[in-house]
Each structure stands twice: as structure tokens, then as C-alpha cells.
Amino acid sequence: MVALNFDTSNIETSDFSPVAPGIYDGEIVAAEQRTSATNNEYLSLQIRLGNNRLVFDNLNLWHKTSEAAVEIAKKKLAEIEQALGTKIRDSEQMLCKALNFRIGVQKDDATKNEVLSYMKPDDMAPPTQAHQAESGTSASPAAPWRS
């Protein structure tokens, strides 16, 4: 056995519960092409919200059997392009740029969030109660990239 003589009483643990539905500011911090268990390629996006929480979105841009999945992914990609004001040729172009995200909770798994839409920062409505509850403020905190 190994003796563990550490005081962890003041250490904050990670919160993996879903964020409340609403509109959040943030940025895409990682984009990676992956292969699913069913051998379909997709673009995996990691999104850091302004309240420092992470959410994920998978764009099934290369799904082999579901045209509907590809169309949904293309729509989301188009939303990202419109929000950024540029045609995306490489996933690097969408990283670390200010965006707004409409976040919901998955219908078939209430323990997970889903990205419903992507918007340019100017399109953000006044902070929703969900956002205020998450951030603990009555107004949206300034995003670090806007300082």
C-alpha cells in the first residue's frame, strides 16, 4: 500500500453535469477528425463556454449511410461560417474565435448537452436566466478575448 498524506478538503472537483439550456458565449478550442465505432468519419468539436464549462459537438460530415446526418452537419458548418464571416477550408480556421452557442439538453440523454446552433457574438440576446445562473451574475461576464 501507498500512504497518501494529502489534504484535499480545499480542492474543487470537476462538474460534469450538463449546463442549463440557453445562449452562451465561448469559442471552439479543438477540432479533430475521428472515426466512430460504426466506421463513420466525423468532425469532433470541443467548445469552451464563457463560464469555463466544456461542451462537445460532432459534425457527421462524412457519414456513409445517413444523408440526413450529413445535411445536419453541413447546416451547422454553414452556421459556423456565417458566424465567423468566412468560408472554412480547414478546421484550424474555426479555433479560438468568439462565437455564441445555443445549448440544449439531449432528448434521449438528459445528462448530456447538445449544441443547437452557432451564432456570431453580435446575435446574442441579453443573457438568459440559464446563463446568469451558471455564471452566478446578473450580466454576462466579459469574455477574455474581448478585453
N, C-alpha and C positions, 0 to 999 in steps of 0.2 A: 504494500500500500504506500501511497504518497501522501504526506502531510500537506494540507492546503491551508495555510495560515494567512488568509486574505480577508480583509473586511470589505464585503460587497454591499453593505447596507446603504451606501450613498451612490451606488451605480444605477443609472437609469437604463432600463431594459428596452428593447425594441418593441414597437407596437405594429403588429401585422394585421390589425383589424381594418376593414375597408373604410375609406374616407366617406363622409356623408355626401350624397348626391348634390351637385352644384357646379358652378363655374369657378375654375381655379386658374391662377397664373402659374407659369412654370416654363420648363424647357425640356426638350428631348436630349438626354445625356448619353444615350448609347443606341446604336442601330446595328443589328447583326443578322446576316442571313443564316437561317437554321433549317434543319430537316426534322419533320415531325415523325412520330412513331409509325405513321402510315406512309412514310417516304415522300411527303409533300414538302416543297421548299416554301419558306415564308420569311418575312422581314420582322424580326422581333425588336420592338421599341421599348426602351426604359425611359420613363418620364419622371423628372423630379419636380414636384409641385412647389409653389412658393412657401408652403408651410413645412417644407423639407421632407414630405412623405413621397414614397415611390409608388407609381402605378405602371402597368405594363399594357402594351397593345401588340397584337400580332396581325400583320397585314399579309393575307394569303394571296400574294401577287402571282404566285406560280402554281396554284393548286391544280392538280392534274384531272380531277373528276368533277369539281363543283364550279361551274361558271358563275353561280350566284356569289360564292365566296370571293372569287376574283373581282367581280364587279363591286362588291362592298369594299374590298381593299383598294381598288382604284379610286373609288369615291373619297375614301379617307386620304389617300395620297394627293388627290386634287385639292382637298381642303387644306392640307399642309402647304401645298404650293401656293394657293391663293393667300393663305395667312402670311406666308413669308414673302410673297410678291416675286417669286422666281420659279422657273422650271427646274425641277430637281433631276439632275443627271446622275448624281452619286449620293449615297446616304449621308456622307460627311456634310453635305450642304444643309442638312436639317438639324445638325447638332448645335447645342448651346445658343439657340436663338430664342428670344422671348416669344411665347405663344400663350394663348388661353385654351383651356380644355374644358369641355362639358363632360363631367364624370357622372356615371350612374353605377348601379349595383347590378351584377349579372342576374338575369331572371331565374336561371336554373341553379345558381350557387350564390346565395346571399352573403357568403364570406369573401367574395371577390368583386373588385371594381371592374368596370369596363369604360373605355373612352368612347363616348357617344359622338363627339365632334371636335374638330380643331378649328380655332378661330385666331385672327390677328388680335394683338393686345388692345387695339382701339375698339374692337367689337364687344369688349367686356362690359356687361351690365354692372350696376352698382353691386358690391359684394352681397352674395346671398347669405341668408342666415346660416346655411351649412358652412360656408367659408368662414364666417365670423366665429362660429362655434369651434371649428377646427383650429383657428389661429388664436382664439381667446381675445380677440379685439373687436371693436365696433367698426373698424375700417380696414381695408386691405393693406397689409404692410408693404412698404416699398420693396420691390424686387431688387436683389443685389446688382443686377446688370443695369438698372436704371439710375443708380447713384452716380 
